[in-house]
Amino acid sequence: MNFRRILAAATLACLASAALAHGDEDHGQVTQKAASASAAKAGATASVRHTTSPQRLPDGSLFVPKPLQRQIGVRSEQVVIGPLSASIELNGQVIADPETGGRVQATFAGSVEPGPKGMPVPGRKVTRGEILAYLRPVSSAIERGNQKAQQAELAGQLAIADARVRRLEELEGAVAHKEIEAARIERSALRKRLAATSASIDSAEPLRAPVTGVISASRLVAGQVVDAKEILFEIIDPSRLAVEALAYQAGIGATLISASALSEQGALELAFVGGGRQMREQALPLLFRIVTPNSMVAVGQPLKVIVRTAHEIAGAAVPRSALTRIGAGETAVWVHTDAERFVARRVHPQSLDANRVAIVDGLHDGDRVVVEGAGLLSQVR
């Protein structure tokens, strides 16, 4: 009986305390609303974080799950804002190194004949002094007739001179020795003139390679008639090529630190050789030698030459692979702001060399910039 009285009193006390705590408010309804909001927020967050596909968020940033980042090879680097060497881009072209290249030209109009190894073709290795082909002179009917007439006249003069020498030699002792020597010298001169005239009519002149290398250009076939000064063969050394660039600022050569070139095959390291002092097409030609071994470039190929100067600019150096296009063709980089979040930053890059660019605005010290996979991130919709 006492136990029942104690239990009833405890129950009444609990009810009274609950009534005092709530007052006139409906706390059950408030608690239910808060729980519903928390559940909705947790569900939305979970729906984004637990998805396996990338998404573009309403603010323009990207959500990319970690497994997908590893799959597409996304890699980021932390950037540092500091002084960088200013660079200038020049238009250049690959040329044969003047020290190792050479060309064969026709010294007169003639017909081309194959050499001892046949007609040279592009890619064939040749050595200095090797006979590549023969050039047989050609002339009009009137010129050939005049040459034949001169040849006949010289032959007659030589016959007279030869007979005179024999007659004087028979009278040796009765005729002064100096007369015999003069006759012999005259006969020798006539023989040389006749040989030279005959050679200009019938004999072919050998065309020899001026340097050792590889034939880079040749469009000749046997029997082809060429004009005087026409280029017949061009020879280069593939391991020693050069680049000629046009500089529109006369002081670039004095402040130049290093140079590189950007081609379709990749980056090329260049060594500055020298620059001209005479304007050509309102610019000064600068000569560089390609240092990169086994560079797969061809003579005449256009290149973008990037020259580093002694002037400095403030910015962050990033690889060219970090640059991407967004929106209306604007240049941007992707910044890795969170484990699975990426934000695009519009930037204005300046070239540093063939592999890197300087970002002078749009980044902050310590930002993590995507250097690999930036193009794939830009395709997320």
WODA-V57107 format. One line per field, one symbol per residue. ss: DSSP state (A for helix, B for strand, O for the rest). psi: psi as a letter, one per 30 degrees, with the letter a starting at -180 (. if undefined). burial: b if it has 9 or more other C-alpha atoms within 8 Angstrom, else e. A space follows every 10 residues. Layout:
ss=???
psi=???
burial=???
//
This chain:
ss=OAAAAAAAAA AAAAAAAAAA AAOOOOAAAA AAAAAAAAAA AAAAAAAAAO OOOOBBOOOO OBBOOAAAAA AAOOBBBBOO OBBBBBBBBB BBBBBBOOOO OBBBBOOOOB BBBBBOOBOO OOOOBBOOOO BBBBBBBOOO AAAAAAAAAA AAAAAAAAAA AAAAAAAAAA OBOOBOAAAA AAAAAAAAAA AAAAAAAAAA AOOBBBBBOO OOBBBBBOOO OOOOBBOOOO BBBBBBOOOO BBBBBBBOOO OAAAABBBBB BBBOOBBBBB BBBBBBBBBB OOBBBBBBBB OOOOOOOOOO OBBBBBBBBB BBBBBBBBBA AAOBBBOOOB BBBBBBBBOO BBBBBBOOBB BOOOOBBBBO OOOOOOOBBB BBOAAAAOOO O
psi=eeeeeeeeee eeeeeeeeee efbflifeee eeeeeeeeee eeeeeeeefg lgklkjlfgf lkjjleeeee efhkklkklk kaklkklkkl klkklkkfff lllklkflka kkkkafgakk lkfkkllkfk jelkjkkkll eeeeeeeeee eeeeeeeeee eeeeeeeeef gkefkkefee eeeeeeeeee eeeeeeeeef eelkkkjlkf lkbkjfkkhk lkfkkllkgk kekkkljffj llkklkkgkf geefgkelll kjlffakkkk kkelllgkkj hglkkkkkkk fkkhkillkf kkljkjkklf kklkakkllf ffklklbhgk kllkkjfleg kkkkkkljlk keaffllkjf lfllkfkjkk fkgeeeeffk .
burial=eeeeeeeeee eeeeeeeeee ebeeeeeeee eeeeeeeeee eeeeeeeeee eeebbbeeee bbbbbeebbe eeebebeebb beebbbbbbb bbbbbbbeeb bbbbbbeebb bbbbbeeebb ebeeebbbee bbbbbbbeee eeebeebbeb beebbebbee bbebbeebee ebeebeeebb eebbebbeeb bebbeebbbe bebbebbbbb bbbbbbbbee eeebebbbee bbbbbbbeeb bbbbbbbeee ebbebbebbb bbbeeebbbb bbeebeeebe eebbbbbbbb eeeeeeeebe ebbbbbbbbb ebbbbbbbbb ebbbbbeeee bbbbbbbeeb bbbbbbbbeb bbbbebbbbb ebbeeebbbb bbbbeeebeb e
//
